[in-house]
Amino acid sequence: GDRPKDGVCCSQTSSLRQYPRKLAFYKKAGIIMKYDNILDTIGNTPHVKVNRLFGNRHKIWIKLERANPGASIKDRIALAMIEDAEKRGVLKPGVSEIIEPTSGNTGIGLALVCAVKKYPLTLVMPESMSIERRRIMVAYGAKLELTPREKGMPGAIARAKELHALKPNSFVPQQFDNPANVQIHMDTTAQELLKDFPEGIDYLITGVGTGGHISGCAKVLKAKFPHLKVYAVEPAASPVLSGGKPGPHPIQGIGAGFIPQNCHTEVLDGVIQVTKEEAYEYVVRAAKEEGVFMGVSSGASLAAVAKKLADIPQGATVVTFCYDTGERYLSVDGLFNVTDSDINTAPKL
């Protein structure tokens, strides 16, 4: 389908019917909002200013990846890895089956893409991930196998390799190693940032799951803005990027317990460690103070921004990411703490 033009993000179009003046502007600009399928709506996510959490000494922005159709940044790499494999002849419609280890969002993105492209999909995920993630994958039509929580992502990766060996027509995208992961962020995510921040970005502070988006964005942005500083965010309980030992932690989506091949550490200027409590605090505050309902890893990135601000000059532009939506974490103990007692029932008339 036709993509929005003249610098307007397709993710802004969902609310147009409620805002007649904005809709009139889009029509006048000749922007077409018709797409051949849901996959055409991936990308072109908005950048939202943070107004309350950190005061006004800095200009802090969130790239709102939850605006993707599968509600996470991983929609980008899911589509990119599958289409790259199709171009290389590794993946054949009607013949191939896809198997992938995931902590959740890549699996959901793959399930969305496979629903459209009609590939059978088996996902392998640690049992420590949220119940919402499990149910969304299955709702899209994927098969799901859970691995022991104590084995973390390495356990899920090992099981996916076992399944792959048993199925000769299977393909494992392997998000942690697949170069299409980094490339799609260079080709799309970084370009969107360049378009909206032509004056420059001073600090990029973001988490590391596969390393794809931090590596891809840093490579492109540093070439354009040589002064840019890039900081990776990782769980304090599994500080492998900082040279520590891996360990179990509750910050789903980052901190895989090893340094992925797609994490190009040479582009990093430092690492910021975040605790569970710090991440949870900013998830809750972002919802209540900014109206942005985000997941735990996004809260970790905001907490990392808070930790770094004292070292950042006044007036600097800082960019971080909202990777997914808080709706995937309502079942997480100790996070939102919403109970039936918080909801009033109207008296019967």
NUBA-747321 format. One record per residue (C-alpha): x, y, z; residue number from 1. Coordinates in nm, 3 decimals. Layout:
N
R         u         v         w   seq
R         X         Y         Z   NUM
...
//
This chain:
349
R         u         v         w   seq
R     0.000     0.000     0.000     1
R     0.096     0.364    -0.019     2
R     0.299     0.492     0.274     3
R     0.241     0.833     0.433     4
R     0.458     1.105     0.286     5
R     0.571     1.463     0.360     6
R     0.719     1.356     0.694     7
R     0.397     1.236     0.854     8
R     0.416     0.914     1.056     9
R     0.169     0.642     0.971    10
R     0.138     0.567     1.344    11
R    -0.031     0.906     1.387    12
R    -0.322     0.811     1.167    13
R    -0.513     0.593     1.413    14
R    -0.660     0.890     1.598    15
R    -0.744     1.102     1.294    16
R    -1.116     1.036     1.300    17
R    -1.129     1.198     1.644    18
R    -0.940     1.508     1.528    19
R    -1.109     1.665     1.223    20
R    -0.850     1.943     1.181    21
R    -0.566     1.691     1.165    22
R    -0.764     1.479     0.918    23
R    -0.824     1.787     0.700    24
R    -0.449     1.855     0.699    25
R    -0.375     1.497     0.590    26
R    -0.629     1.516     0.309    27
R    -0.493     1.850     0.190    28
R    -0.141     1.707     0.185    29
R    -0.264     1.422    -0.033    30
R    -0.162     1.156     0.219    31
R    -0.311     0.813     0.156    32
R    -0.381     0.591     0.455    33
R    -0.457     0.265     0.274    34
R    -0.240    -0.044     0.315    35
R    -0.237    -0.379     0.136    36
R    -0.195    -0.564     0.466    37
R    -0.100    -0.513     0.830    38
R     0.271    -0.565     0.758    39
R     0.281    -0.237     0.564    40
R     0.204    -0.049     0.884    41
R     0.524    -0.159     1.061    42
R     0.764     0.126     1.139    43
R     0.738     0.506     1.117    44
R     0.672     0.524     1.491    45
R     0.634     0.863     1.662    46
R     0.874     1.041     1.896    47
R     0.701     1.166     2.210    48
R     0.847     1.429     2.443    49
R     0.876     1.347     2.814    50
R     0.727     1.645     2.995    51
R     0.696     1.560     3.365    52
R     0.926     1.280     3.473    53
R     1.256     1.465     3.456    54
R     1.185     1.838     3.476    55
R     1.276     2.082     3.199    56
R     1.657     2.101     3.208    57
R     1.687     1.848     2.925    58
R     1.495     1.759     2.610    59
R     1.403     1.394     2.653    60
R     1.215     1.195     2.392    61
R     1.073     0.843     2.372    62
R     1.052     0.658     2.042    63
R     0.712     0.495     2.078    64
R     0.765     0.148     1.933    65
R     0.446     0.024     2.096    66
R     0.274     0.199     1.801    67
R     0.374    -0.089     1.573    68
R     0.084    -0.323     1.481    69
R     0.215    -0.602     1.705    70
R     0.276    -0.340     1.976    71
R     0.655    -0.373     1.996    72
R     0.985    -0.283     1.836    73
R     1.032    -0.648     1.741    74
R     0.777    -0.627     1.460    75
R     1.053    -0.464     1.257    76
R     1.302    -0.748     1.287    77
R     1.039    -1.020     1.257    78
R     0.940    -0.897     0.912    79
R     1.298    -0.818     0.812    80
R     1.438    -1.161     0.904    81
R     1.160    -1.347     0.725    82
R     1.177    -1.138     0.408    83
R     1.557    -1.161     0.404    84
R     1.532    -1.541     0.428    85
R     1.275    -1.545     0.146    86
R     1.506    -1.340    -0.077    87
R     1.796    -1.576    -0.005    88
R     1.581    -1.881    -0.085    89
R     1.625    -2.021     0.266    90
R     1.256    -1.985     0.346    91
R     1.002    -2.124     0.102    92
R     0.626    -2.061     0.129    93
R     0.426    -2.382     0.158    94
R     0.735    -2.584     0.251    95
R     0.922    -2.420     0.536    96
R     0.840    -2.402     0.905    97
R     0.983    -2.136     1.136    98
R     1.124    -2.204     1.484    99
R     1.253    -1.927     1.711   100
R     1.366    -1.884     2.072   101
R     1.222    -1.567     2.220   102
R     1.163    -1.378     2.543   103
R     0.829    -1.272     2.401   104
R     0.811    -0.973     2.170   105
R     1.005    -1.119     1.879   106
R     0.784    -1.423     1.905   107
R     0.473    -1.206     1.891   108
R     0.613    -1.016     1.592   109
R     0.694    -1.341     1.413   110
R     0.349    -1.478     1.493   111
R     0.192    -1.169     1.336   112
R     0.408    -1.195     1.023   113
R     0.355    -1.571     0.993   114
R    -0.022    -1.524     1.023   115
R    -0.009    -1.301     0.714   116
R     0.246    -1.506     0.520   117
R     0.102    -1.844     0.628   118
R     0.417    -2.003     0.770   119
R     0.380    -2.258     1.054   120
R     0.559    -2.119     1.361   121
R     0.691    -2.280     1.678   122
R     0.821    -2.047     1.951   123
R     1.039    -2.149     2.246   124
R     1.028    -1.923     2.550   125
R     1.144    -1.935     2.913   126
R     0.853    -2.004     3.146   127
R     0.944    -1.692     3.347   128
R     0.792    -1.464     3.082   129
R     0.447    -1.314     3.132   130
R     0.124    -1.504     3.073   131
R     0.005    -1.227     2.840   132
R     0.295    -1.291     2.605   133
R     0.212    -1.660     2.591   134
R    -0.153    -1.601     2.512   135
R    -0.087    -1.341     2.242   136
R     0.148    -1.575     2.054   137
R    -0.107    -1.855     2.059   138
R    -0.386    -1.614     1.958   139
R    -0.189    -1.536     1.641   140
R    -0.173    -1.909     1.565   141
R     0.178    -1.999     1.684   142
R     0.274    -2.314     1.874   143
R     0.451    -2.243     2.201   144
R     0.695    -2.449     2.404   145
R     0.816    -2.330     2.746   146
R     1.162    -2.403     2.889   147
R     1.271    -2.396     3.257   148
R     1.306    -2.046     3.400   149
R     1.642    -2.122     3.560   150
R     1.793    -2.189     3.215   151
R     1.694    -1.844     3.087   152
R     1.732    -1.753     2.721   153
R     2.027    -1.992     2.666   154
R     1.789    -2.276     2.756   155
R     1.530    -2.158     2.504   156
R     1.798    -2.122     2.236   157
R     1.927    -2.475     2.302   158
R     1.576    -2.621     2.275   159
R     1.507    -2.434     1.950   160
R     1.826    -2.585     1.806   161
R     1.707    -2.933     1.908   162
R     1.372    -2.881     1.735   163
R     1.546    -2.744     1.426   164
R     1.761    -3.058     1.403   165
R     1.447    -3.273     1.409   166
R     1.270    -3.083     1.130   167
R     1.461    -3.069     0.798   168
R     1.239    -2.799     0.644   169
R     1.262    -2.566     0.942   170
R     1.426    -2.225     0.958   171
R     1.550    -2.050     1.273   172
R     1.576    -1.671     1.220   173
R     1.798    -1.645     1.532   174
R     1.742    -1.283     1.625   175
R     2.059    -1.266     1.836   176
R     2.290    -1.340     1.540   177
R     2.093    -1.254     1.226   178
R     2.249    -0.948     1.052   179
R     1.906    -0.856     0.910   180
R     1.821    -0.748     1.265   181
R     2.084    -0.474     1.280   182
R     2.030    -0.381     0.916   183
R     1.657    -0.309     0.949   184
R     1.729    -0.068     1.233   185
R     1.991     0.106     1.019   186
R     1.750     0.126     0.726   187
R     1.435     0.231     0.915   188
R     1.459     0.310     1.288   189
R     1.772     0.523     1.257   190
R     1.638     0.700     0.946   191
R     1.319     0.795     1.131   192
R     1.530     0.946     1.409   193
R     1.740     1.140     1.158   194
R     1.428     1.277     0.995   195
R     1.272     1.402     1.319   196
R     1.597     1.522     1.481   197
R     1.790     1.695     1.201   198
R     1.945     1.927     1.458   199
R     2.109     1.631     1.630   200
R     2.081     1.390     1.921   201
R     2.326     1.416     2.210   202
R     2.254     1.096     2.403   203
R     2.096     0.764     2.306   204
R     2.014     0.557     2.614   205
R     1.847     0.224     2.544   206
R     1.832    -0.140     2.648   207
R     2.003    -0.443     2.501   208
R     1.801    -0.752     2.421   209
R     1.949    -0.876     2.095   210
R     2.152    -0.558     2.053   211
R     1.998    -0.494     1.712   212
R     1.840    -0.155     1.761   213
R     2.115     0.000     1.972   214
R     2.382    -0.119     1.726   215
R     2.197    -0.022     1.410   216
R     2.086     0.317     1.537   217
R     2.425     0.400     1.690   218
R     2.612     0.324     1.369   219
R     2.394     0.552     1.157   220
R     2.350     0.829     1.413   221
R     2.716     0.849     1.512   222
R     2.813     0.889     1.147   223
R     2.579     1.191     1.129   224
R     2.631     1.323     1.483   225
R     2.991     1.241     1.590   226
R     2.936     1.392     1.935   227
R     2.658     1.142     2.014   228
R     2.704     0.931     2.327   229
R     2.539     0.588     2.337   230
R     2.466     0.407     2.663   231
R     2.337     0.052     2.691   232
R     2.092    -0.042     2.965   233
R     2.115    -0.381     3.136   234
R     1.973    -0.547     3.449   235
R     2.189    -0.504     3.761   236
R     2.117    -0.871     3.838   237
R     2.273    -0.986     3.508   238
R     2.546    -0.733     3.424   239
R     2.724    -0.915     3.142   240
R     2.788    -0.601     2.936   241
R     2.961    -0.455     3.241   242
R     3.184    -0.761     3.269   243
R     2.977    -0.933     3.539   244
R     2.815    -1.274     3.559   245
R     2.474    -1.359     3.413   246
R     2.185    -1.420     3.648   247
R     1.807    -1.451     3.660   248
R     1.620    -1.121     3.662   249
R     1.262    -0.994     3.610   250
R     1.327    -0.723     3.348   251
R     1.174    -0.908     3.054   252
R     1.315    -0.826     2.710   253
R     1.668    -0.717     2.801   254
R     1.961    -0.892     2.967   255
R     1.974    -1.223     2.780   256
R     2.261    -1.347     2.998   257
R     2.524    -1.326     2.722   258
R     2.653    -1.066     2.478   259
R     2.473    -1.130     2.148   260
R     2.658    -1.120     1.819   261
R     2.421    -0.840     1.714   262
R     2.535    -0.623     2.003   263
R     2.826    -0.430     1.853   264
R     2.990    -0.315     2.173   265
R     3.235    -0.090     1.989   266
R     2.958     0.165     1.935   267
R     2.884     0.191     2.308   268
R     3.016     0.469     2.529   269
R     2.906     0.306     2.851   270
R     2.659     0.080     3.029   271
R     2.396     0.172     3.289   272
R     2.271    -0.094     3.528   273
R     1.913    -0.083     3.652   274
R     1.742    -0.276     3.931   275
R     1.399    -0.433     3.920   276
R     1.267    -0.172     4.165   277
R     1.397     0.118     3.955   278
R     1.246    -0.025     3.636   279
R     0.910    -0.092     3.801   280
R     0.898     0.259     3.945   281
R     0.932     0.422     3.605   282
R     0.680     0.191     3.440   283
R     0.421     0.307     3.691   284
R     0.525     0.673     3.678   285
R     0.525     0.681     3.296   286
R     0.163     0.565     3.294   287
R     0.044     0.803     3.565   288
R     0.251     1.111     3.477   289
R     0.302     1.089     3.100   290
R     0.009     0.871     2.993   291
R     0.249     0.623     2.832   292
R     0.164     0.263     2.923   293
R     0.488     0.073     2.876   294
R     0.657    -0.254     2.962   295
R     0.928    -0.333     3.215   296
R     1.229    -0.295     2.983   297
R     1.102     0.049     2.877   298
R     1.078     0.143     3.244   299
R     1.438     0.028     3.282   300
R     1.547     0.264     3.006   301
R     1.369     0.557     3.169   302
R     1.533     0.466     3.500   303
R     1.870     0.465     3.322   304
R     1.799     0.812     3.183   305
R     1.720     0.930     3.537   306
R     2.052     0.790     3.662   307
R     2.253     0.957     3.385   308
R     2.090     1.301     3.384   309
R     2.322     1.450     3.648   310
R     2.613     1.398     3.404   311
R     2.429     1.537     3.100   312
R     2.460     1.909     3.016   313
R     2.150     2.124     3.043   314
R     1.959     2.156     2.717   315
R     2.091     1.828     2.572   316
R     1.864     1.609     2.359   317
R     1.823     1.257     2.495   318
R     1.641     0.976     2.314   319
R     1.523     0.647     2.460   320
R     1.265     0.387     2.356   321
R     0.928     0.253     2.460   322
R     0.970    -0.101     2.330   323
R     0.623    -0.237     2.395   324
R     0.301    -0.195     2.591   325
R     0.225    -0.236     2.960   326
R    -0.074    -0.453     2.873   327
R     0.174    -0.743     2.841   328
R     0.270    -0.715     3.208   329
R    -0.056    -0.678     3.400   330
R     0.001    -1.020     3.554   331
R     0.353    -0.940     3.679   332
R     0.364    -0.953     4.059   333
R     0.455    -0.627     4.226   334
R     0.435    -0.411     3.914   335
R     0.099    -0.238     3.876   336
R    -0.063    -0.389     4.187   337
R    -0.414    -0.328     4.055   338
R    -0.673    -0.537     4.243   339
R    -1.050    -0.563     4.250   340
R    -1.047    -0.344     4.561   341
R    -0.924    -0.055     4.342   342
R    -1.239    -0.074     4.131   343
R    -1.568     0.058     4.264   344
R    -1.892    -0.116     4.173   345
R    -2.192     0.109     4.122   346
R    -2.488     0.029     4.349   347
R    -2.778    -0.151     4.190   348
R    -3.068     0.080     4.113   349
//
